[in-house]
Each structure stands twice: as structure tokens, then as C-alpha cells.
Amino acid sequence: MVQINLTWQQCEDRWCLLNDLNLNEEQFELQAGVYIIWRQLSSSREILRVGRGYLKQRLHLHRWEPDIMSIPKSEVCVTWATLDAVHRDGAARYLAEVLKPAMPPDPPPMVDRLIVSLPW
């Protein structure tokens, strides 16, 4: 089975905090791909959401979700990888099936899953 190796993004050699990202930076203007949002605890992580699409718009919306806003900002991390539109839905389905996020994808992709590398 084919696997696509993604380049998962970090902020200065550490995982990015969702609320600290400057989504107005030029790098986010037309960037699209897949992403993972999680709650980082001292020795574990709780996957909150996986998704796909244009990163600026999607991540901005997730910042304002009540379930995410109820978590201390210093615990909500995010990473993303750019991915072309042809592969995006299949990769998002795979990530959702493997990581089992607390918040289901919206709407769940109804395509064949595409195996991609995980960030951890």
C-alpha cells in the first residue's frame, strides 16, 4: 500500500499553539492541506480535531469553537501539512480513522482513505 510522507509544520522547533498562530501571514493566504488540532497534556495528547481545506479559514473557525475555547490556550496545539486537492479528502479520512478525534470531521470524507505519515 502506498503512503505519502507529509511534512508536518512546527513553530520554532516546537508544536504550534493554535491561538498564537498569525493567520494573516502571507504563508497562510492560499495554503491548503490537512491539519491536526490536539490538547497537549503533560504525558499524553488528546486529539480534538482533524480536518482539511484552506488553512487560514479552517483554523480561524476552529479557534472559536466552544469545545476548543474551553481548553486553556497553552494546551491547544496544531500542526498542518500542505497537500494537493486530489489527495486531501483521502488523507483526512485516514487521519480521522487512525487518530479518532473527539470532534468528528465535518463532513466526513466519503472517499477511499489515503495513508499518510503522522507527525509523531
C-alpha positions as a Python dict, from the first residue, in 0.01 Angstrom:
ca = {
    (1, 'M'): (0, 0, 0),
    (2, 'V'): (128, 346, -90),
    (3, 'Q'): (195, 602, 182),
    (4, 'I'): (250, 972, 129),
    (5, 'N'): (511, 1123, 359),
    (6, 'L'): (389, 1463, 471),
    (7, 'T'): (598, 1746, 610),
    (8, 'W'): (419, 1847, 930),
    (9, 'Q'): (482, 2208, 1032),
    (10, 'Q'): (614, 2333, 1364),
    (11, 'C'): (678, 2676, 1511),
    (12, 'E'): (1043, 2734, 1602),
    (13, 'D'): (1117, 2363, 1659),
    (14, 'R'): (812, 2301, 1876),
    (15, 'W'): (446, 2236, 1811),
    (16, 'C'): (244, 2546, 1735),
    (17, 'L'): (-20, 2678, 1970),
    (18, 'L'): (-342, 2731, 1776),
    (19, 'N'): (-415, 3070, 1927),
    (20, 'D'): (-60, 3201, 1878),
    (21, 'L'): (-58, 3148, 1501),
    (22, 'N'): (-68, 3467, 1298),
    (23, 'L'): (-309, 3352, 1030),
    (24, 'N'): (-265, 3684, 849),
    (25, 'E'): (91, 3590, 749),
    (26, 'E'): (141, 3551, 378),
    (27, 'Q'): (221, 3180, 415),
    (28, 'F'): (-142, 3111, 508),
    (29, 'E'): (-307, 3310, 228),
    (30, 'L'): (-365, 3028, -19),
    (31, 'Q'): (-215, 2735, 168),
    (32, 'A'): (-433, 2425, 178),
    (33, 'G'): (-381, 2080, 320),
    (34, 'V'): (-464, 1869, 622),
    (35, 'Y'): (-426, 1954, 990),
    (36, 'I'): (-448, 1810, 1339),
    (37, 'I'): (-555, 2001, 1650),
    (38, 'W'): (-489, 1843, 1987),
    (39, 'R'): (-471, 1913, 2358),
    (40, 'Q'): (-120, 1858, 2487),
    (41, 'L'): (-117, 1721, 2839),
    (42, 'S'): (194, 1655, 3047),
    (43, 'S'): (248, 1300, 2923),
    (44, 'S'): (-18, 1247, 2656),
    (45, 'R'): (-226, 1418, 2391),
    (46, 'E'): (-597, 1425, 2325),
    (47, 'I'): (-679, 1461, 1957),
    (48, 'L'): (-953, 1722, 1927),
    (49, 'R'): (-999, 1760, 1553),
    (50, 'V'): (-856, 1666, 1215),
    (51, 'G'): (-951, 1848, 901),
    (52, 'R'): (-869, 1961, 554),
    (53, 'G'): (-905, 2268, 338),
    (54, 'Y'): (-768, 2620, 324),
    (55, 'L'): (-575, 2654, 647),
    (56, 'K'): (-636, 3021, 720),
    (57, 'Q'): (-1013, 2987, 710),
    (58, 'R'): (-1038, 2646, 877),
    (59, 'L'): (-803, 2721, 1167),
    (60, 'H'): (-966, 3058, 1228),
    (61, 'L'): (-1307, 2891, 1261),
    (62, 'H'): (-1174, 2623, 1497),
    (63, 'R'): (-1032, 2886, 1733),
    (64, 'W'): (-1388, 2996, 1810),
    (65, 'E'): (-1545, 2654, 1867),
    (66, 'P'): (-1680, 2633, 2224),
    (67, 'D'): (-1513, 2294, 2289),
    (68, 'I'): (-1174, 2435, 2191),
    (69, 'M'): (-1225, 2770, 2363),
    (70, 'S'): (-1296, 2589, 2692),
    (71, 'I'): (-941, 2448, 2699),
    (72, 'P'): (-651, 2661, 2825),
    (73, 'K'): (-485, 2823, 2523),
    (74, 'S'): (-143, 2696, 2630),
    (75, 'E'): (-262, 2336, 2578),
    (76, 'V'): (-417, 2358, 2229),
    (77, 'C'): (-161, 2264, 1965),
    (78, 'V'): (-185, 2240, 1589),
    (79, 'T'): (21, 2108, 1302),
    (80, 'W'): (-52, 2103, 931),
    (81, 'A'): (86, 1973, 608),
    (82, 'T'): (21, 2109, 262),
    (83, 'L'): (-142, 1861, 29),
    (84, 'D'): (-300, 1890, -314),
    (85, 'A'): (-678, 1876, -352),
    (86, 'V'): (-673, 1533, -518),
    (87, 'H'): (-528, 1369, -205),
    (88, 'R'): (-671, 1589, 70),
    (89, 'D'): (-1001, 1410, 139),
    (90, 'G'): (-846, 1064, 146),
    (91, 'A'): (-571, 1182, 381),
    (92, 'A'): (-826, 1349, 612),
    (93, 'R'): (-1029, 1028, 624),
    (94, 'Y'): (-719, 827, 715),
    (95, 'L'): (-620, 1072, 989),
    (96, 'A'): (-972, 1063, 1136),
    (97, 'E'): (-982, 683, 1136),
    (98, 'V'): (-638, 646, 1294),
    (99, 'L'): (-643, 935, 1542),
    (100, 'K'): (-1014, 917, 1638),
    (101, 'P'): (-1061, 1287, 1719),
    (102, 'A'): (-1308, 1393, 1988),
    (103, 'M'): (-1484, 1616, 1732),
    (104, 'P'): (-1579, 1435, 1411),
    (105, 'P'): (-1469, 1570, 1074),
    (106, 'D'): (-1722, 1794, 903),
    (107, 'P'): (-1849, 1633, 685),
    (108, 'P'): (-1661, 1304, 698),
    (109, 'P'): (-1488, 1243, 368),
    (110, 'M'): (-1665, 973, 166),
    (111, 'V'): (-1360, 870, -36),
    (112, 'D'): (-1104, 594, -14),
    (113, 'R'): (-858, 661, 261),
    (114, 'L'): (-504, 757, 172),
    (115, 'I'): (-232, 654, 413),
    (116, 'V'): (-15, 947, 518),
    (117, 'S'): (266, 985, 768),
    (118, 'L'): (175, 1105, 1116),
    (119, 'P'): (357, 1393, 1286),
    (120, 'W'): (460, 1188, 1590),
}
